[in-house]
Amino acid sequence: MNIKIRIYNQIREEIIYGKLMPGERLPESQLSKTFKCSRAPVREAINQLEREGFVSRLHNQRVVVTKSSPEEIIDYYLLLEVLESKAVEWAANRLTPQDIDQLEEINNFMKKISAEDKKYIEKWYPLNTAFHRFFREKCGNEKMDWLVEEIRLRITRFRYLSFMVTTFNEYTRDHEIIIDALRQKNAELAKKAMKNHITRAKNVLIDYFHYMPEA
């Protein structure tokens, strides 16, 4: 793998999953030592991350992990409300009874995860991702999955942390409403239920900003 791509991928992943926090510095000299390379590929990777909004360059040329504002998160979630609700609407008439059973099975696994489990977030998160991705993959629009996934990656670090201050039962109940609408073959109701679900997640995340310390 190209060294620039490897640096880019690793830094992006560490930002997304909260190993690098908002406001944290990324000195080129230190990154060069870490990756055992010259500054050129480091600079190229940083420039790409900057174009994509993951890092920012300050007036003194210091590079830091970008701080996302509540307004930015709202913008992303407004897009998710539109896209994911539309994915459910488009997928509704394509889903087989077996597909809907699979969605219900995913949700049932989610309901069995106890908040007392030290790894409950790690167990719950991939199941939630699988539930939402199901509609994007079944909606008949190949670009939908890529587009929504890119938006969700942008906010993963905040969503992951916000799970610490929410009640999972509310999310799984939302999923049940979506599943019931799909069993009724009511695409409009399923669309509305998904929109309400995304709105709830957005509000939880905005609330989290009140708890998140300044970096």
Legacy VTK file of the C-alpha trace (Angstrom):
# vtk DataFile Version 3.0
C-alpha trace
ASCII
DATASET POLYDATA
POINTS 215 float
0.000 0.000 0.000
1.198 3.496 -0.842
2.706 5.123 2.293
0.602 8.271 1.862
-2.582 6.185 1.691
-1.537 4.168 4.741
-0.900 7.338 6.750
-4.179 8.850 5.582
-6.185 5.718 6.427
-4.674 5.310 9.884
-5.088 8.940 10.941
-8.650 9.053 9.558
-9.561 5.876 11.433
-8.055 7.151 14.684
-10.040 10.378 14.348
-13.273 8.565 13.531
-13.004 6.179 16.477
-11.894 8.772 18.999
-8.247 7.797 19.434
-7.390 11.295 18.236
-9.646 13.854 19.847
-10.886 17.256 18.573
-8.205 19.893 18.989
-5.374 17.370 19.282
-2.210 18.399 17.421
-0.708 16.364 14.581
2.946 17.489 14.195
4.427 16.462 10.850
7.793 15.732 12.458
6.263 13.300 14.945
4.154 11.604 12.269
7.252 11.177 10.098
8.956 9.343 12.963
5.877 7.255 13.693
5.505 6.097 10.090
9.277 5.998 9.432
9.059 8.147 6.321
9.890 11.618 5.043
7.556 14.556 5.613
6.322 14.570 1.994
3.822 11.659 2.249
2.758 12.888 5.693
2.020 16.320 4.233
0.073 14.767 1.335
-2.036 12.706 3.743
-2.659 15.741 5.959
-3.684 17.820 2.944
-6.256 15.195 1.933
-7.607 14.976 5.486
-7.854 18.764 5.537
-9.830 18.805 2.269
-12.228 16.279 3.759
-12.667 18.248 6.968
-11.013 15.834 9.395
-8.157 18.183 10.299
-7.642 21.942 10.236
-4.537 24.054 9.732
-4.260 26.964 12.156
-2.739 30.374 11.418
0.581 29.205 12.853
0.450 26.220 10.432
-0.143 23.773 13.264
-2.425 20.924 12.228
-5.146 19.845 14.659
-8.073 17.440 14.602
-11.132 19.438 13.566
-13.675 20.307 16.227
-17.221 19.624 15.072
-19.878 22.063 16.228
-23.484 21.176 17.107
-24.503 23.088 13.968
-22.317 20.848 11.799
-23.728 17.713 13.392
-27.273 18.989 12.772
-26.388 19.552 9.107
-25.179 15.968 8.775
-28.242 14.563 10.513
-30.614 16.574 8.360
-29.010 14.832 5.388
-29.327 11.442 7.097
-33.015 12.085 7.806
-33.650 12.619 4.108
-31.405 9.871 2.752
-32.094 7.057 5.211
-35.847 7.611 5.266
-35.814 7.568 1.463
-33.749 4.346 1.503
-36.422 2.688 3.654
-39.183 3.937 1.369
-37.436 2.618 -1.740
-36.554 -0.688 -0.075
-40.021 -1.328 1.348
-41.495 -3.014 -1.730
-38.275 -4.895 -2.459
-37.990 -6.638 0.897
-39.049 -10.260 1.200
-40.606 -11.704 4.366
-37.216 -13.336 4.992
-35.522 -9.929 4.771
-37.886 -8.506 7.366
-37.308 -11.530 9.600
-33.581 -10.817 9.358
-34.134 -7.211 10.440
-36.183 -8.426 13.385
-33.443 -10.882 14.323
-30.842 -8.104 14.328
-33.061 -5.967 16.531
-33.708 -8.873 18.908
-29.960 -9.376 19.316
-29.684 -5.688 20.122
-32.369 -5.940 22.798
-30.511 -8.787 24.506
-27.382 -6.714 25.103
-27.292 -5.545 28.697
-26.048 -2.091 29.672
-24.260 -3.923 32.518
-21.985 -5.571 29.963
-18.666 -3.687 29.902
-18.530 -4.161 26.132
-22.159 -3.331 25.451
-21.321 -0.429 23.111
-18.859 -2.547 21.116
-21.510 -5.257 20.753
-24.428 -2.935 20.070
-22.796 -0.613 17.556
-22.124 -3.123 14.710
-25.656 -4.503 15.019
-27.127 -1.022 14.753
-24.912 -0.369 11.739
-26.095 -3.604 10.108
-29.750 -2.667 10.681
-29.373 0.699 8.974
-27.131 -0.544 6.165
-29.716 -3.194 5.278
-32.033 -0.597 3.730
-29.287 1.174 1.825
-28.211 -2.090 0.251
-31.771 -3.112 -0.626
-33.128 0.207 -1.897
-31.956 -0.259 -5.488
-29.677 2.795 -5.616
-26.016 1.808 -5.617
-24.849 5.288 -4.601
-27.036 5.428 -1.487
-24.868 3.124 0.611
-21.651 4.968 -0.239
-23.160 8.400 0.398
-24.771 7.578 3.744
-21.722 5.644 4.899
-19.503 8.653 4.212
-21.763 10.915 6.281
-21.922 8.420 9.128
-18.143 8.077 9.150
-17.868 11.822 9.664
-19.852 11.606 12.892
-18.873 8.148 14.141
-16.551 9.420 16.877
-19.376 11.497 18.377
-22.082 8.870 17.916
-19.912 6.230 19.569
-19.331 8.424 22.610
-22.931 9.613 22.786
-24.125 6.030 23.325
-22.863 6.466 26.872
-25.634 8.965 27.615
-28.618 7.388 25.910
-31.159 4.621 26.408
-30.853 1.841 23.856
-34.449 0.747 24.456
-35.690 3.841 22.668
-33.671 2.951 19.582
-34.832 -0.667 19.465
-38.449 0.458 19.901
-37.964 2.757 16.910
-36.634 -0.219 14.969
-39.734 -2.223 15.899
-41.980 0.525 14.520
-40.046 0.475 11.249
-40.259 -3.326 11.048
-44.013 -3.314 11.759
-44.578 -0.763 8.991
-42.597 -2.917 6.575
-44.646 -5.998 7.459
-47.736 -3.942 6.633
-46.072 -2.989 3.314
-46.633 0.636 4.287
-43.662 2.400 2.708
-44.804 5.864 3.772
-45.188 4.851 7.421
-41.780 3.126 7.382
-40.234 6.242 5.864
-41.739 8.437 8.581
-40.628 6.033 11.308
-37.040 6.094 10.081
-37.065 9.888 9.903
-38.305 10.060 13.508
-35.629 7.565 14.518
-32.815 9.611 12.949
-34.214 12.752 14.565
-34.119 11.057 17.965
-30.478 10.049 17.407
-29.654 13.610 16.369
-31.194 15.032 19.536
-29.306 12.554 21.709
-26.053 13.557 20.070
-26.750 17.275 20.448
-27.479 16.662 24.120
-24.123 14.924 24.353
-22.374 18.126 23.341
-23.498 19.616 26.649
-21.513 16.895 28.446
-18.463 16.791 26.174
-15.511 18.730 27.673
-13.680 21.310 25.610
-10.608 19.809 23.900
LINES 1 216
215 0 1 2 3 4 5 6 7 8 9 10 11 12 13 14 15 16 17 18 19 20 21 22 23 24 25 26 27 28 29 30 31 32 33 34 35 36 37 38 39 40 41 42 43 44 45 46 47 48 49 50 51 52 53 54 55 56 57 58 59 60 61 62 63 64 65 66 67 68 69 70 71 72 73 74 75 76 77 78 79 80 81 82 83 84 85 86 87 88 89 90 91 92 93 94 95 96 97 98 99 100 101 102 103 104 105 106 107 108 109 110 111 112 113 114 115 116 117 118 119 120 121 122 123 124 125 126 127 128 129 130 131 132 133 134 135 136 137 138 139 140 141 142 143 144 145 146 147 148 149 150 151 152 153 154 155 156 157 158 159 160 161 162 163 164 165 166 167 168 169 170 171 172 173 174 175 176 177 178 179 180 181 182 183 184 185 186 187 188 189 190 191 192 193 194 195 196 197 198 199 200 201 202 203 204 205 206 207 208 209 210 211 212 213 214
